Amino acid sequence: MFNLTAQAGTQDFGHGATSTWGFNGAVLGPTLRATRGEQVAVSVTNALDQSTTVHWHGMHLPASADGGPHQPIMPGQTWSSTWKIDQPASTLWYHPHPHGETARQVYRGLAGMFILDDPATSVATLPHDYGVDDIPLIVQDKKFDDAGQLDASPSGVTGMGILGDTIAVNGTVGPHLDVTTERVRLRLLNASNARSYNFGFADGRGFALVGTDGGLLDTAYETDRLQLSPGERAEIVVTVRPGENAVLRSFPQDLGMGRFDRFAGGDDTFDVLQLRDASALAPRPAVPSHLVGLPRLPRTEAVQQRRFELTDDAINGQKMDMNRVDAAPVQDSVEIWKLVNTDGVPHNFHVHDVQFQVLSQDGAAPPPPLTGWKDTIFLPPNVPIELIMRFSDYADAQTPYMFHCHMLYHEDSGMMGQFVVVPPGGSPSGTGHLADPTHAGHH
């Protein structure tokens, strides 16, 4: 049983007392942890002065427990949800999802990690001592007005939303981590509104990417750069040496806009976290090459294909409508979703309830960081991406899940749609106008 209270507070980001929101504290929220097979119950009390929700990002659960815009929590009220954990070990998170207000509420500090354990899909030789060699890192950018308060005004000419010039990690600016082991596992969460990060180390050292949104990869991937767009997570293992300082940094990156990348933060460099290594380090095993079995969803199993085009704060030409159902996958069926960003600026795409696999990126097989389970994926302009996913277990023709751009200004502006999972032979139902559920590129 978890109890969360969304509340106001203040935090010192280097500008004095800045007004913030948090769960059970001034900013961010506690790390929640559960094991596969457990029945989870969460009660969320809203002590704010406006309505909110709490969405369990990346979680496979009934639509009524998802915490999207259809499950509002009014000021002074408590909302409770319960579900059974049934998915691989992974790094998930939770955050508000009220329609039109998500960006501002997340930016003010309402976010936290939700870690899932599962002996069958974890690796005992990876660092796993939470807070010692297994560290959550919630990365957000902030900007401040002259009074030291959070400035939520959209930045630049690209319509990206908030791009801050100050990086906070776990609510702290300029943080350091005292490392006491030869290897450390960093669970990276990009909880920013609009900014993508290109993580690496200042001295050029490599690291092992071992997990993405929905769990561990089948094979560890050695690299020295890792791009994460808003909402994406990754688990990396870095090897350190006694007595040194290693700096985790975000480097310039290709956002697909050419010379206009700089207006979306593509040219920016930030120091994120300093690792301060002890003079003597406890030994940790090397990262194994093989991690977990990762069964692939075969293309031939798909019974439906849909196309989603993102442009002008809309998906397939339609802005979000709380009373419209855009797709109705059949329970336990497999579908292929074809995505393309034709907007000229970066977007990404998050699907509630399911973890998907990437079939192709720009017509080719996905690169190693996209070979695992994902629920959020970066969409550079004019690069088509194919996803495959199974809509298992839960059917509810009346309560929708969301799909949307997770650059939150875009989501709030209308770049979001809804789907319901229906039983075989079923159809969506509910109140208000319901569009043809198969209009979204059904063919």
C-alpha positions in Angstrom: 0.0 0.0 0.0 1.4 3.4 -1.1 0.1 6.7 0.1 1.0 9.9 -1.9 0.0 13.5 -1.2 0.4 16.1 -3.9 1.4 19.3 -2.1 3.0 22.7 -2.4 6.4 23.5 -1.0 9.6 25.4 -1.6 13.0 24.3 -2.8 16.3 26.1 -3.1 17.7 25.7 -6.6 20.3 28.4 -6.0 17.8 31.3 -6.2 16.4 31.2 -2.7 13.0 29.7 -1.8 11.4 28.7 -5.1 7.8 27.6 -5.0 7.4 24.0 -6.0 5.0 21.0 -5.9 5.9 17.5 -4.8 4.5 14.2 -3.6 5.0 13.7 0.2 7.5 16.6 0.1 8.5 19.9 -1.4 9.6 18.6 -4.8 9.4 15.2 -6.7 8.2 12.1 -4.9 9.4 8.9 -3.2 10.6 6.0 -5.2 7.9 3.4 -5.2 9.0 -0.3 -5.6 7.0 -3.5 -6.2 7.6 -7.0 -7.3 5.9 -8.9 -10.1 2.9 -10.8 -8.8 2.2 -8.3 -6.1 -1.2 -6.6 -5.8 -0.4 -2.8 -5.5 -2.8 -0.3 -3.9 -2.1 3.4 -4.1 -4.0 6.2 -2.5 -3.3 9.8 -3.8 -4.6 12.8 -1.9 -4.7 16.2 -3.6 -3.6 18.9 -1.2 -3.1 21.4 -4.1 -5.5 24.2 -5.1 -6.3 22.6 -8.5 -7.3 19.3 -10.0 -4.6 16.8 -10.8 -4.1 13.1 -11.6 -1.3 10.6 -11.2 -0.4 8.4 -14.2 1.8 5.3 -13.8 4.0 5.8 -16.9 5.0 2.5 -18.5 2.8 0.4 -16.3 0.6 -2.4 -17.6 -2.7 -2.0 -15.8 -6.5 -1.5 -16.2 -7.5 1.7 -17.9 -9.5 2.8 -14.8 -6.3 2.6 -12.8 -4.1 4.4 -15.4 -4.4 7.8 -13.9 -4.9 9.7 -17.1 -7.1 12.7 -17.7 -10.3 10.6 -17.1 -9.3 10.0 -13.5 -9.2 13.5 -12.0 -8.5 14.2 -8.3 -10.2 17.4 -7.2 -8.6 19.5 -4.4 -9.1 17.9 -1.1 -10.1 14.5 -2.6 -8.3 11.1 -2.5 -8.2 8.7 -5.4 -7.3 5.1 -5.0 -6.3 2.5 -7.5 -5.2 -1.1 -7.4 -3.7 -3.5 -9.9 -1.5 -6.6 -10.1 2.1 -6.1 -11.2 2.7 -8.3 -14.2 5.6 -7.2 -16.3 9.4 -7.5 -16.4 11.8 -5.8 -14.0 12.0 -2.2 -15.2 12.4 1.5 -14.3 9.0 3.3 -14.6 7.8 6.6 -13.3 4.7 8.5 -12.2 3.5 12.0 -12.9 0.3 14.1 -13.4 -1.8 13.8 -16.5 -4.6 16.4 -16.4 -5.6 17.5 -19.9 -4.1 20.9 -20.7 -2.1 21.2 -17.4 0.4 18.3 -17.5 3.4 20.4 -18.5 3.0 22.9 -15.7 2.4 20.3 -13.0 5.4 18.1 -14.0 7.6 21.2 -14.4 6.7 22.4 -10.8 8.0 19.1 -9.5 5.3 16.4 -9.5 7.2 13.3 -10.6 8.8 10.2 -9.1 10.2 6.8 -10.0 8.4 3.5 -9.8 10.8 0.5 -9.9 9.6 -3.0 -10.7 11.4 -6.1 -9.6 11.1 -9.6 -11.2 13.7 -12.3 -10.5 12.9 -13.9 -13.9 13.8 -10.8 -15.9 16.6 -9.3 -13.8 20.3 -10.1 -13.6 21.9 -10.7 -10.2 25.4 -9.7 -11.3 24.2 -6.1 -12.2 24.6 -3.5 -9.4 21.3 -3.7 -7.4 21.9 -2.2 -4.0 19.5 0.7 -4.1 21.1 4.0 -3.0 24.6 2.4 -3.0 25.4 1.1 -6.5 21.9 1.4 -8.0 21.0 5.1 -8.2 17.8 6.8 -9.5 18.4 10.0 -11.4 15.4 12.2 -12.3 16.8 14.8 -14.7 14.8 18.0 -15.3 15.7 21.4 -16.7 14.5 24.6 -15.0 14.6 28.3 -15.7 13.9 31.2 -13.3 12.5 34.7 -13.3 14.1 37.7 -11.6 12.4 36.8 -8.3 13.9 33.3 -8.3 10.6 31.6 -9.2 10.1 29.0 -11.9 9.5 30.5 -15.3 7.1 28.3 -17.2 7.0 30.5 -20.4 7.6 28.6 -23.7 11.1 29.1 -25.1 12.4 30.0 -28.5 10.8 30.0 -31.9 10.3 26.3 -32.4 7.2 25.8 -30.2 9.0 23.2 -28.1 7.8 24.5 -24.7 10.0 25.1 -21.7 13.7 24.8 -22.3 15.6 25.7 -19.1 19.2 26.6 -18.6 19.6 25.0 -15.2 19.7 21.2 -14.7 18.3 19.6 -11.5 18.9 16.0 -10.6 16.6 14.5 -8.0 15.6 18.1 -7.3 19.2 19.3 -6.7 21.3 21.6 -8.8 25.0 20.8 -9.2 24.8 17.4 -7.5 27.5 14.9 -6.8 27.3 11.2 -6.0 29.8 9.5 -3.6 30.7 6.2 -5.3 31.9 3.3 -3.2 31.8 0.5 -5.7 33.8 -0.4 -8.9 30.6 -0.2 -11.0 27.5 1.8 -10.5 24.1 1.5 -12.2 22.4 4.7 -13.0 18.7 4.7 -13.7 18.2 7.7 -16.0 14.8 9.4 -16.3 14.3 12.3 -18.6 11.5 14.1 -16.7 11.9 17.4 -18.5 9.0 19.0 -20.4 10.7 19.4 -23.8 14.5 19.0 -23.6 16.2 15.9 -24.9 19.6 14.9 -23.4 22.6 13.2 -25.0 24.2 11.6 -22.1 27.9 10.7 -21.9 30.9 11.3 -19.7 33.2 14.3 -19.9 36.4 12.1 -20.2 34.9 10.1 -23.1 34.7 6.8 -21.1 32.2 4.3 -22.3 29.4 2.6 -20.4 27.0 -0.3 -20.8 23.4 0.3 -21.7 21.6 -2.5 -20.0 18.0 -1.5 -20.0 15.4 0.8 -21.6 11.8 1.9 -20.8 10.3 -1.6 -20.3 13.2 -3.6 -18.9 16.6 -5.1 -19.6 18.0 -5.6 -23.1 18.9 -9.1 -24.2 22.5 -8.0 -24.8 24.4 -5.2 -23.0 25.3 -2.4 -25.5 28.7 -0.6 -25.0 28.5 3.0 -26.0 29.6 6.5 -25.0 26.5 8.4 -25.9 22.8 7.9 -25.1 20.0 10.2 -26.3 16.8 10.3 -24.2 13.8 12.4 -25.1 11.2 13.4 -22.5 9.6 10.5 -20.7 12.2 7.9 -21.8 14.3 5.9 -19.3 17.5 4.0 -19.5 19.7 1.9 -17.2 23.4 2.2 -17.7 26.4 0.7 -15.8 29.6 2.7 -15.6 32.9 1.5 -14.4 34.9 3.9 -12.2 38.4 4.0 -10.7 39.5 4.8 -7.1 40.0 8.5 -6.3 38.8 10.0 -9.6 35.9 12.3 -10.5 33.8 11.4 -13.5 31.3 13.9 -14.8 28.0 12.8 -16.5 27.3 15.3 -19.1 24.7 16.1 -21.8 26.4 16.8 -25.1 25.1 18.5 -28.3 22.8 16.2 -30.3 21.1 15.8 -33.7 17.4 16.6 -33.3 16.7 16.4 -37.0 16.4 20.1 -37.7 19.8 20.8 -39.1 21.0 24.3 -38.3 17.8 25.0 -36.4 18.6 22.3 -33.8 20.0 25.0 -31.6 16.6 26.5 -31.1 15.4 23.2 -29.6 18.4 22.8 -27.3 20.4 20.7 -29.7 23.6 22.7 -29.3 23.5 22.8 -25.5 26.0 21.2 -23.2 25.3 20.6 -19.5 27.1 18.9 -16.6 24.5 16.7 -15.0 26.2 14.8 -12.2 29.7 14.4 -10.7 30.7 10.9 -9.6 33.2 11.2 -6.7 34.9 7.9 -6.4 36.2 6.7 -3.0 39.9 5.8 -2.6 39.0 2.2 -2.2 36.1 0.7 -4.1 34.1 -2.5 -3.3 34.4 -5.0 -6.2 31.4 -5.6 -8.5 31.2 -8.2 -11.3 31.7 -7.2 -14.9 28.5 -6.6 -16.9 27.6 -9.9 -18.6 27.2 -9.8 -22.4 23.8 -11.7 -22.3 21.2 -10.2 -20.0 17.7 -11.6 -20.4 15.7 -13.4 -23.1 13.7 -11.0 -25.1 11.1 -12.7 -27.3 10.2 -10.8 -30.4 6.7 -10.0 -31.6 6.6 -11.3 -35.2 5.3 -9.0 -37.8 3.1 -11.8 -39.1 1.1 -11.9 -35.9 -0.2 -8.3 -36.4 -3.9 -8.2 -37.2 -4.1 -4.5 -37.7 -1.9 -1.6 -38.9 -2.5 2.0 -38.1 -0.7 5.2 -39.2 -0.2 8.2 -37.0 1.0 11.5 -38.4 2.2 14.2 -35.9 2.0 17.8 -37.1 0.6 21.1 -36.0 -0.3 20.1 -32.4 -2.5 17.3 -33.8 -2.3 13.6 -34.6 -3.8 12.6 -38.0 -5.1 16.2 -38.2 -7.2 16.0 -35.0 -6.5 17.6 -31.7 -7.3 15.8 -28.5 -11.0 15.4 -27.7 -11.9 13.8 -24.4 -15.1 12.3 -25.9 -13.5 10.8 -29.0 -12.1 7.4 -29.3 -9.4 7.2 -32.0 -8.6 3.5 -32.0 -10.1 0.3 -30.5 -7.6 -2.6 -30.5 -9.0 -6.0 -29.7 -8.0 -7.6 -26.4 -4.9 -9.9 -26.8 -4.4 -8.8 -30.4 -1.1 -7.6 -31.9 -1.0 -4.3 -34.0 1.6 -2.4 -35.9 1.6 1.4 -35.5 3.4 3.4 -38.1 4.5 6.8 -36.9 5.8 9.8 -38.8 6.6 13.3 -37.7 5.9 15.7 -40.5 6.0 18.9 -38.4 9.6 20.0 -38.9 10.3 20.1 -35.2 11.1 17.1 -32.8 8.3 15.1 -31.3 8.1 11.8 -29.5 5.4 9.3 -28.9 4.2 7.5 -25.7 1.6 4.8 -25.6 -0.2 4.0 -22.3 -0.6 0.4 -20.9 1.6 -1.4 -23.4 5.3 -1.9 -24.0 6.1 -2.0 -27.7 9.0 -3.1 -29.8 10.5 -1.2 -32.7 10.2 -3.0 -36.0 12.0 -0.4 -38.2 13.4 3.1 -38.1 13.6 4.9 -41.5 13.1 1.6 -43.2 16.0 -0.1 -41.5 16.4 -2.4 -38.4 16.4 -0.4 -35.2 19.7 0.5 -33.6 20.7 -1.4 -30.4 19.2 1.2 -27.9 15.8 0.6 -29.6 15.8 -3.2 -29.5 14.3 -3.6 -26.1 10.8 -3.0 -24.7 9.8 0.7 -25.0 6.8 2.8 -24.2 8.2 6.2 -25.4 10.2 6.9 -28.6 11.9 9.9 -30.1 10.4 11.0 -33.5 12.8 13.3 -35.4 11.2 15.0 -38.4 10.4 12.9 -41.4 11.8 9.6 -40.0 9.1 6.9 -40.2 9.1 4.4 -37.4 7.2 1.2 -37.0 6.1 -0.2 -33.7 4.5 -3.5 -32.8 2.6 -4.2 -29.6 0.2 -6.6 -27.9 -2.9 -5.3 -26.1 -3.1 -8.0 -23.5 -5.2 -8.8 -20.4 -7.4 -5.7 -19.9 -10.5 -4.8 -21.9 -12.7 -1.8 -21.1 -14.8 -0.3 -23.9 -15.8 2.7 -21.8 -12.4 3.9 -20.3 -9.7 5.0 -22.7 -5.9 4.9 -22.5 -3.9 7.7 -24.1 -1.2 8.0 -26.9 0.5 11.3 -27.3 3.7 13.3 -27.8 5.5 13.4 -24.5 6.9 16.8 -25.1 4.4 18.1 -22.7 3.6 21.5 -24.3 2.7 19.6 -27.4 0.5 17.2 -25.4 -1.3 20.0 -23.7 -1.8 21.8 -27.0 -3.7 18.8 -28.5 -1.1 16.3 -29.7 -2.9 13.4 -28.0 -5.4 10.7 -28.8 -7.3 7.9 -27.1 -7.8 4.2 -27.5 -9.9 1.6 -25.8 -9.1 -2.1 -25.7 -12.3 -4.0 -26.5 -13.1 -7.7 -26.0 -13.3 -9.8 -29.2 -16.4 -8.7 -31.1 -16.8 -5.6 -28.9 -16.9 -2.0 -29.7 -16.3 1.3 -27.8 -19.0 2.8 -25.7 -19.5 5.7 -23.4 -20.9 9.2 -23.4 -20.5 12.1 -25.8 -19.4 11.9 -29.4 -17.4 8.8 -30.4 -15.7 8.9 -33.7 -15.1 5.8 -35.9 -12.5 4.0 -33.8 -10.7 2.8 -36.8 -10.3 6.1 -38.6 -6.7 6.5 -37.6 -5.1 5.2 -40.8 -6.9 1.9 -40.6 -6.1 -0.3 -43.5 
